[in-house]
Each structure stands twice: as structure tokens, then as C-alpha cells.
């Protein structure tokens, strides 16, 4: 745990549609000016050198599509107290935007993504790791609503991609990360549970003993709690 670092970095991991973006936004709201967020989706490798038809053939549900060296570099710099520029990805064109976003270090940085814990070297960069374990049917519904609204896709194309690509990639690369999490959330968070989660995260900066007050009714291993 990097208690001497100016930043406490929290990983929010889970499948597509599990609620990672919602939880990151909600936690940022709770912590106010003390917090900021990063989204792993913005670190997809730049495909602007390919024609659009070739970009659309890429399996974006595989962790190899992420620019891991860039992502790791941004986290290291924030951890060191540096202000950095982070990329922004355009999902309509399947290319990295030319306008990068300025990110300043904050006391708490909430990072959400599909595969944050997949590369072994990345797991050590996080002070606390949360896995959102959401049932497949609900993830499918949420992904459909998001892709239709934000990415201009048809329901048929979303359905085909989800069951042919997203679901098997989830089983292969996402589900396994549950075993590397400090906290596994298995249902929608109530207001009371959110308050306990906020207290747990805030306690991370008070030292390792305070951080052990993990919310939830039962503990599955000495290091993994289930909410």
C-alpha cells in the first residue's frame, strides 16, 4: 500500500455493463475535489493508421488492445504527484482523439476498466482493488442501452458482438480477476453500503489497520470480502 504516495489509487474492475463507470462517478461525487477518475477504455491503442473497415475487425474485448506501457506511465506519474496528459478514445471512429486530457494528482484516483488486474505488474499499482460481480443478463441489458445511445449501434449488432465476443472474452480475461480483488461486490450498492465503502477507502490513507474495515456481511478469504 502506497500510504506515502500523494495519491491513493483504487481499481474498479468488472465486466462490460457491471456498473464500473457509475461507481467511479458516484465515488468521485462523494469525495468531491479530493478525487478524480481514469477510464482504461481511453487507453486503447491508436488505430488511426488503419482504414475504418480494418479498425472494426479488431477484438476490443481482448486486453492486448490496451496501450499498457502508456497506461502504466500515467499511473506512475500521478502516483509521484505529477500532472499528466491522458489520451481520450473516440469509439465512433475507433481511433485515439488528438485532444489529450490534463489530469492532476488527487488524494483519491478511481480507475475503472475491464482488465486492470490482468497484467501482473499492474496489480501492485493499486492500493485497493474492487471487483463488480454483475450477472450476465443485466450486463447485456446495460451494454445494449449504452451502445445504442452513445455509439450509434443497432441492437442486432450489439447482440451478435456480445454473445460471440464479449461473453467468451469475459470468461477468459475478466472473471478470473475476482481472485485478485480485495473486495467483491455482488449486488447493487445501497446508500448505507456506499457510505461504508467510502469510509473504508478513506481509511486507506490512515494506515493498513484502518483499511481492514471492509464492508459486507461475509469474508471469503483473509484478503477478499464480499459485499
Secondary structure, DSSP 8 states (H G I E B T S, - for coil): --TTSS-EEEEEEE-TTSSHHHHHHHHHHHHGGGEEEEEGGGGB---TTS-HHHHTTS-TTSGGGB-HHHHHHHHHHHHTT--EEE--EETTTTEE-S--EEE---SEEEEEESSTTTSHHHHTT-SEEEEE---HHHHHHHHHHHHHHHS---HHHHHHHIIIIIHHHIIIIIGGGGGG-SEEE-S---HHHHHHHHHHHHHGGG-HHHHT---SSEESSSS-EE-
